[in-house]
Amino acid sequence: MTAESTQTNFARKLIDLNPSSISIQTLSKWMVFNQKYAPFLVKTWHREANNAKPERKLVFLYLANDVMQQTRKRGKEQKGDFINEWLKVLPGVYVNIYQRCQHLPKTLEEAARLCSIWQERGLYE
């Protein structure tokens, strides 16, 4: 599989992503399996997260959270790929969420909670 076909396949999977734990965990495992494409996957995730309807933005954060938690458990080598890529794009995604989700206070609270958890767990050093 090439990086381009992986990105295209991933974009389709993101369309079908829903907030159920099974959906998030299944796609998260797929991402970890395709970890060598982490820069391309995160770039696609970033584009789709920013373009998502406000009501769907949290599901993108939940997916990022699950991938970061999985790679954190697997060791430093895998951890670095995804976390380094997400460090580049998450600040912009958070700005997008706060700008587009003002009418969804629970979304804003949950986004802030996830950020706090990531900081507490040392995902961002």
Solvent accessible surface area in square Angstrom, and as a share of the most:
residue,aa,sasa,rsa
1,M,144,0.64
2,T,88,0.51
3,A,26,0.20
4,E,134,0.60
5,S,50,0.32
6,T,0,0.00
7,Q,38,0.17
8,T,62,0.36
9,N,37,0.19
10,F,0,0.00
11,A,20,0.16
12,R,141,0.52
13,K,66,0.28
14,L,1,0.01
15,I,125,0.63
16,D,110,0.57
17,L,5,0.02
18,N,66,0.34
19,P,99,0.62
20,S,54,0.35
21,S,71,0.46
22,I,136,0.69
23,S,21,0.14
24,I,13,0.07
25,Q,83,0.37
26,T,86,0.50
27,L,10,0.05
28,S,0,0.00
29,K,123,0.52
30,W,47,0.16
31,M,0,0.00
32,V,5,0.03
33,F,174,0.73
34,N,15,0.08
35,Q,28,0.12
36,K,155,0.65
37,Y,26,0.10
38,A,0,0.00
39,P,63,0.39
40,F,84,0.35
41,L,0,0.00
42,V,1,0.01
43,K,128,0.54
44,T,0,0.00
45,W,0,0.00
46,H,52,0.23
47,R,108,0.40
48,E,43,0.19
49,A,1,0.01
50,N,36,0.19
51,N,106,0.54
52,A,11,0.08
53,K,141,0.60
54,P,21,0.13
55,E,116,0.52
56,R,71,0.26
57,K,3,0.01
58,L,30,0.15
59,V,7,0.04
60,F,6,0.02
61,L,0,0.00
62,Y,59,0.23
63,L,0,0.00
64,A,0,0.00
65,N,31,0.16
66,D,30,0.16
67,V,0,0.00
68,M,0,0.00
69,Q,25,0.11
70,Q,30,0.13
71,T,0,0.00
72,R,94,0.34
73,K,168,0.71
74,R,144,0.53
75,G,32,0.31
76,K,176,0.75
77,E,149,0.67
78,Q,45,0.20
79,K,44,0.19
80,G,22,0.21
81,D,55,0.28
82,F,0,0.00
83,I,7,0.04
84,N,82,0.42
85,E,30,0.13
86,W,0,0.00
87,L,75,0.37
88,K,143,0.61
89,V,24,0.14
90,L,6,0.03
91,P,84,0.53
92,G,36,0.35
93,V,3,0.01
94,Y,26,0.10
95,V,83,0.47
96,N,28,0.14
97,I,1,0.00
98,Y,79,0.30
99,Q,131,0.58
100,R,94,0.34
101,C,0,0.00
102,Q,115,0.51
103,H,117,0.52
104,L,42,0.21
105,P,81,0.51
106,K,162,0.69
107,T,15,0.09
108,L,27,0.13
109,E,115,0.52
110,E,33,0.15
111,A,0,0.00
112,A,45,0.35
113,R,121,0.44
114,L,3,0.02
115,C,41,0.24
116,S,51,0.33
117,I,32,0.16
118,W,1,0.00
119,Q,116,0.52
120,E,145,0.65
121,R,114,0.41
122,G,23,0.22
123,L,3,0.02
124,Y,50,0.19
125,E,182,0.81
